[in-house]
């Protein structure tokens, strides 16, 4: 986990939350209209907004085009979210893994 004490205890932000809370309200369109504009099913969009599905490369390209943002930024948000969750989930197990000296020097 990050060494930043300000981040300790904060849950990571899923890109679906950013889309739901910040982006969609600014676009001023219904979720159904956004799904249609993205060319995806309502269920696909809702799953993302409900944070039950990740932003995939294909979805990142669609969201990037619709919002004028880079697909890379959406994928980076997803990767940061996934990494933070994995670090939290694996913290105890990873603490038991030694760091080999030769690997640390590479």
LINUR-V591465 format. One record per residue. N is the residue number from 1. SS is DSSP state (H for helix, E for strand, L for the rest). PHI is phi in whole degrees, -180 to 180 (999 if undefined). NEAR is the number of other ideal C-beta (glycine too) atoms within 10 Angstrom. Layout:
n:N ss:SS phi:PHI near:NEAR
n:N ss:SS phi:PHI near:NEAR
This chain:
n:1 ss:L phi:999 near:10
n:2 ss:L phi:-63 near:10
n:3 ss:L phi:-84 near:6
n:4 ss:L phi:-73 near:8
n:5 ss:L phi:-65 near:7
n:6 ss:L phi:-68 near:7
n:7 ss:L phi:-89 near:11
n:8 ss:L phi:-61 near:9
n:9 ss:L phi:89 near:6
n:10 ss:L phi:-81 near:10
n:11 ss:L phi:-80 near:10
n:12 ss:L phi:-69 near:15
n:13 ss:L phi:-96 near:14
n:14 ss:L phi:-75 near:22
n:15 ss:H phi:-59 near:25
n:16 ss:H phi:-63 near:23
n:17 ss:H phi:-67 near:17
n:18 ss:H phi:-63 near:15
n:19 ss:H phi:-62 near:22
n:20 ss:H phi:-68 near:18
n:21 ss:H phi:-88 near:11
n:22 ss:H phi:-114 near:9
n:23 ss:H phi:-76 near:15
n:24 ss:H phi:-60 near:18
n:25 ss:H phi:-59 near:9
n:26 ss:H phi:-68 near:8
n:27 ss:H phi:-77 near:13
n:28 ss:L phi:66 near:7
n:29 ss:L phi:-127 near:14
n:30 ss:L phi:-70 near:11
n:31 ss:H phi:-63 near:13
n:32 ss:H phi:-63 near:11
n:33 ss:H phi:-64 near:12
n:34 ss:H phi:-65 near:20
n:35 ss:H phi:-58 near:19
n:36 ss:H phi:-63 near:14
n:37 ss:H phi:-63 near:14
n:38 ss:H phi:-75 near:17
n:39 ss:L phi:76 near:10
n:40 ss:L phi:-126 near:18
n:41 ss:L phi:-72 near:11
n:42 ss:H phi:-59 near:13
n:43 ss:H phi:-61 near:10
n:44 ss:H phi:-59 near:16
n:45 ss:H phi:-66 near:25
n:46 ss:H phi:-61 near:17
n:47 ss:H phi:-60 near:15
n:48 ss:H phi:-67 near:25
n:49 ss:H phi:-65 near:20
n:50 ss:L phi:-83 near:12
n:51 ss:L phi:66 near:15
n:52 ss:L phi:-98 near:10
n:53 ss:L phi:-133 near:16
n:54 ss:L phi:-83 near:17
n:55 ss:L phi:-77 near:25
n:56 ss:L phi:-89 near:14
n:57 ss:H phi:-56 near:12
n:58 ss:H phi:-65 near:10
n:59 ss:H phi:-69 near:23
n:60 ss:H phi:-61 near:22
n:61 ss:H phi:-63 near:16
n:62 ss:H phi:-65 near:20
n:63 ss:H phi:-64 near:23
n:64 ss:H phi:-59 near:16
n:65 ss:H phi:-65 near:13
n:66 ss:H phi:-63 near:15
n:67 ss:H phi:-100 near:16
n:68 ss:L phi:72 near:6
n:69 ss:L phi:-114 near:13
n:70 ss:L phi:-86 near:13
n:71 ss:H phi:-59 near:17
n:72 ss:H phi:-60 near:13
n:73 ss:H phi:-67 near:15
n:74 ss:H phi:-69 near:23
n:75 ss:H phi:-68 near:19
n:76 ss:H phi:-65 near:14
n:77 ss:H phi:-62 near:20
n:78 ss:H phi:-66 near:20
n:79 ss:H phi:-63 near:14
n:80 ss:H phi:-64 near:13
n:81 ss:H phi:-62 near:21
n:82 ss:H phi:-61 near:14
n:83 ss:H phi:-65 near:11
n:84 ss:H phi:-64 near:17
n:85 ss:H phi:-63 near:13
n:86 ss:H phi:-63 near:11
n:87 ss:H phi:-61 near:13
n:88 ss:H phi:-65 near:12
n:89 ss:H phi:-65 near:10
n:90 ss:H phi:-101 near:11
n:91 ss:H phi:-52 near:10
n:92 ss:H phi:-66 near:8
n:93 ss:H phi:-67 near:8
n:94 ss:H phi:-69 near:11
n:95 ss:H phi:-61 near:7
n:96 ss:L phi:-87 near:6
n:97 ss:L phi:-88 near:8
n:98 ss:L phi:-76 near:6
n:99 ss:L phi:-98 near:7
n:100 ss:L phi:-75 near:9
n:101 ss:H phi:-58 near:7
n:102 ss:H phi:-63 near:7
n:103 ss:H phi:-69 near:8
n:104 ss:H phi:-68 near:7
n:105 ss:H phi:-83 near:6
n:106 ss:L phi:-72 near:5
